[in-house]
Amino acid sequence: MTPGAVYYRRDLAKEVFGNDDPTFISEKLSSFDNIVETGRELNEAGYKIFTETTALNYFMYTEDKQPWVVDGKLIMNQDRLNILETSKTLYDESLIAYAPMWSNSWHAAISGEIPLASADGTNSSDTTQVFRECTHGPFRQFLHTLPTLQCTFLAE
């Protein structure tokens, strides 16, 4: 298994929550309910919590240890249903930036503003910034080299 990390924008945390401490932010991301509520708070301030809903996968894999398929059958448990419900809420309430992983807008979101997109794929003239992104492996080292990214490493 590849170790993972959660990065977040300390400047946005300080602005929106008045606190950028990793322990405080860990609590804000400690459950799917907290993630949705944090997403709402960030959205009210003009920011998006994630680039896209697949960022939730990193949170799921910390809890769910069983395989997805056993004896040729798909295994759905409450943890997996929770991630699907949370993804739908983030998507339906436009709490994400609709910037698919590895897209130009996803790369741009690492260090600054991106066009504000909608669920139907259209962009407006408005822009947004993304609060946090998860990553794993060697890409994590690359993130530390970006001078415009103000982030903190949370313990794995």
DRENDO-1510 file (C-alpha; in Angstrom, 1 decimal, always signed):
<recs>
REC; n; res; u; v; w
REC; 1; MET; +0.0; +0.0; +0.0 .
REC; 2; THR; +1.3; +3.5; -0.8 .
REC; 3; PRO; +1.3; +6.0; +2.1 .
REC; 4; GLY; -1.1; +8.9; +1.6 .
REC; 5; ALA; -1.3; +12.4; +2.9 .
REC; 6; VAL; -3.8; +15.2; +3.1 .
REC; 7; TYR; -2.7; +18.6; +2.0 .
REC; 8; TYR; -4.7; +21.8; +2.6 .
REC; 9; ARG; -4.3; +25.5; +2.0 .
REC; 10; ARG; -3.3; +27.0; +5.4 .
REC; 11; ASP; -4.1; +30.5; +4.1 .
REC; 12; LEU; -7.7; +29.5; +3.2 .
REC; 13; ALA; -8.1; +27.7; +6.6 .
REC; 14; LYS; -7.0; +30.8; +8.5 .
REC; 15; GLU; -9.3; +33.0; +6.4 .
REC; 16; VAL; -12.4; +30.8; +6.5 .
REC; 17; PHE; -12.1; +29.1; +9.9 .
REC; 18; GLY; -9.8; +31.4; +11.8 .
REC; 19; ASN; -7.5; +28.4; +12.5 .
REC; 20; ASP; -5.0; +26.5; +10.3 .
REC; 21; ASP; -3.7; +24.1; +13.0 .
REC; 22; PRO; -3.4; +20.5; +11.6 .
REC; 23; THR; -5.3; +19.0; +14.6 .
REC; 24; PHE; -8.2; +21.4; +14.0 .
REC; 25; ILE; -8.3; +20.6; +10.3 .
REC; 26; SER; -8.1; +16.9; +11.0 .
REC; 27; GLU; -11.3; +17.2; +13.0 .
REC; 28; LYS; -13.0; +19.1; +10.1 .
REC; 29; LEU; -12.1; +16.2; +7.8 .
REC; 30; SER; -12.7; +13.4; +10.4 .
REC; 31; SER; -16.0; +12.1; +9.1 .
REC; 32; PHE; -18.1; +12.3; +6.0 .
REC; 33; ASP; -20.6; +14.5; +7.8 .
REC; 34; ASN; -17.8; +16.8; +8.8 .
REC; 35; ILE; -16.4; +16.9; +5.3 .
REC; 36; VAL; -19.8; +18.0; +3.9 .
REC; 37; GLU; -20.2; +20.6; +6.6 .
REC; 38; THR; -16.6; +21.9; +6.0 .
REC; 39; GLY; -17.4; +22.0; +2.3 .
REC; 40; ARG; -20.5; +24.1; +2.9 .
REC; 41; GLU; -18.5; +26.5; +5.1 .
REC; 42; LEU; -15.8; +26.8; +2.4 .
REC; 43; ASN; -18.4; +27.2; -0.4 .
REC; 44; GLU; -20.0; +30.1; +1.5 .
REC; 45; ALA; -16.6; +31.8; +1.5 .
REC; 46; GLY; -16.2; +31.2; -2.3 .
REC; 47; TYR; -14.0; +28.2; -2.1 .
REC; 48; LYS; -14.4; +24.5; -3.0 .
REC; 49; ILE; -13.3; +21.7; -0.6 .
REC; 50; PHE; -12.1; +19.3; -3.3 .
REC; 51; THR; -11.3; +19.4; -7.0 .
REC; 52; GLU; -13.6; +16.4; -7.5 .
REC; 53; THR; -15.5; +13.8; -5.5 .
REC; 54; THR; -12.9; +11.0; -6.1 .
REC; 55; ALA; -10.8; +12.8; -3.5 .
REC; 56; LEU; -13.0; +11.0; -1.0 .
REC; 57; ASN; -11.5; +7.7; -2.0 .
REC; 58; TYR; -8.5; +8.5; +0.2 .
REC; 59; PHE; -10.7; +8.8; +3.2 .
REC; 60; MET; -12.5; +5.6; +2.5 .
REC; 61; TYR; -9.4; +3.5; +2.1 .
REC; 62; THR; -8.3; +4.3; +5.6 .
REC; 63; GLU; -11.4; +2.6; +7.1 .
REC; 64; ASP; -12.5; +0.0; +4.7 .
REC; 65; LYS; -10.1; -3.0; +4.7 .
REC; 66; GLN; -12.2; -5.6; +2.8 .
REC; 67; PRO; -12.0; -6.3; -0.9 .
REC; 68; TRP; -14.6; -4.9; -3.3 .
REC; 69; VAL; -15.1; -8.3; -5.0 .
REC; 70; VAL; -15.3; -11.6; -3.2 .
REC; 71; ASP; -16.0; -14.9; -5.1 .
REC; 72; GLY; -17.1; -12.8; -8.1 .
REC; 73; LYS; -19.6; -10.8; -6.1 .
REC; 74; LEU; -19.5; -7.0; -5.5 .
REC; 75; ILE; -19.4; -6.3; -1.8 .
REC; 76; MET; -21.2; -3.2; -0.8 .
REC; 77; ASN; -21.0; -2.2; +2.9 .
REC; 78; GLN; -22.1; +0.9; +4.8 .
REC; 79; ASP; -18.7; +2.5; +4.4 .
REC; 80; ARG; -19.0; +2.3; +0.7 .
REC; 81; LEU; -22.6; +3.5; +0.7 .
REC; 82; ASN; -21.5; +6.5; +2.9 .
REC; 83; ILE; -18.8; +7.5; +0.4 .
REC; 84; LEU; -21.3; +7.4; -2.5 .
REC; 85; GLU; -23.9; +9.4; -0.5 .
REC; 86; THR; -21.2; +12.0; +0.5 .
REC; 87; SER; -20.0; +12.2; -3.1 .
REC; 88; LYS; -23.5; +12.8; -4.3 .
REC; 89; THR; -24.1; +15.6; -1.7 .
REC; 90; LEU; -20.8; +17.3; -2.6 .
REC; 91; TYR; -21.7; +17.1; -6.3 .
REC; 92; ASP; -25.3; +18.1; -6.0 .
REC; 93; GLU; -24.5; +21.1; -3.7 .
REC; 94; SER; -21.6; +22.2; -6.0 .
REC; 95; LEU; -19.1; +21.9; -3.1 .
REC; 96; ILE; -16.4; +20.7; -5.5 .
REC; 97; ALA; -14.6; +22.4; -8.3 .
REC; 98; TYR; -15.6; +19.8; -11.0 .
REC; 99; ALA; -11.9; +19.6; -12.0 .
REC; 100; PRO; -11.2; +15.9; -12.9 .
REC; 101; MET; -7.9; +14.4; -11.7 .
REC; 102; TRP; -5.0; +15.0; -14.0 .
REC; 103; SER; -6.9; +17.6; -16.1 .
REC; 104; ASN; -5.5; +21.1; -16.7 .
REC; 105; SER; -7.8; +22.6; -14.2 .
REC; 106; TRP; -6.8; +20.0; -11.6 .
REC; 107; HIS; -3.2; +20.9; -12.0 .
REC; 108; ALA; -3.9; +24.6; -11.9 .
REC; 109; ALA; -5.9; +24.2; -8.7 .
REC; 110; ILE; -2.8; +23.0; -6.9 .
REC; 111; SER; -1.4; +26.5; -6.9 .
REC; 112; GLY; -4.2; +29.0; -7.5 .
REC; 113; GLU; -7.5; +30.0; -9.1 .
REC; 114; ILE; -9.3; +28.0; -11.6 .
REC; 115; PRO; -12.5; +28.7; -13.6 .
REC; 116; LEU; -15.6; +28.0; -11.6 .
REC; 117; ALA; -17.3; +25.0; -13.3 .
REC; 118; SER; -20.7; +23.5; -12.9 .
REC; 119; ALA; -22.0; +20.0; -12.9 .
REC; 120; ASP; -23.0; +20.3; -16.5 .
REC; 121; GLY; -19.4; +21.0; -17.5 .
REC; 122; THR; -19.8; +24.7; -18.3 .
REC; 123; ASN; -17.4; +27.3; -17.0 .
REC; 124; SER; -18.4; +30.8; -15.8 .
REC; 125; SER; -16.3; +33.9; -15.8 .
REC; 126; ASP; -15.9; +33.5; -12.0 .
REC; 127; THR; -13.0; +31.6; -10.4 .
REC; 128; THR; -12.5; +29.6; -7.3 .
REC; 129; GLN; -9.7; +28.0; -5.3 .
REC; 130; VAL; -9.6; +24.5; -3.8 .
REC; 131; PHE; -9.0; +24.0; -0.1 .
REC; 132; ARG; -7.4; +20.6; -0.1 .
REC; 133; GLU; -6.2; +17.8; -2.2 .
REC; 134; CYS; -5.1; +14.3; -1.3 .
REC; 135; THR; -2.2; +12.5; -3.0 .
REC; 136; HIS; +0.0; +9.6; -2.5 .
REC; 137; GLY; +3.5; +8.4; -3.3 .
REC; 138; PRO; +6.2; +10.4; -5.1 .
REC; 139; PHE; +3.7; +13.2; -6.2 .
REC; 140; ARG; +3.6; +14.2; -2.6 .
REC; 141; GLN; +7.3; +15.3; -2.8 .
REC; 142; PHE; +6.6; +17.4; -5.9 .
REC; 143; LEU; +3.9; +19.3; -4.0 .
REC; 144; HIS; +6.4; +20.5; -1.5 .
REC; 145; THR; +8.4; +22.2; -4.3 .
REC; 146; LEU; +5.6; +24.5; -5.3 .
REC; 147; PRO; +6.3; +27.9; -3.8 .
REC; 148; THR; +2.6; +29.1; -4.2 .
REC; 149; LEU; +1.1; +26.2; -2.3 .
REC; 150; GLN; +0.8; +26.8; +1.4 .
REC; 151; CYS; +0.1; +23.5; +2.9 .
REC; 152; THR; +0.6; +21.3; +5.9 .
REC; 153; PHE; +1.3; +17.6; +6.0 .
REC; 154; LEU; -1.1; +15.7; +8.2 .
REC; 155; ALA; +0.3; +12.5; +9.8 .
REC; 156; GLU; -0.4; +9.4; +7.8 .
</recs>
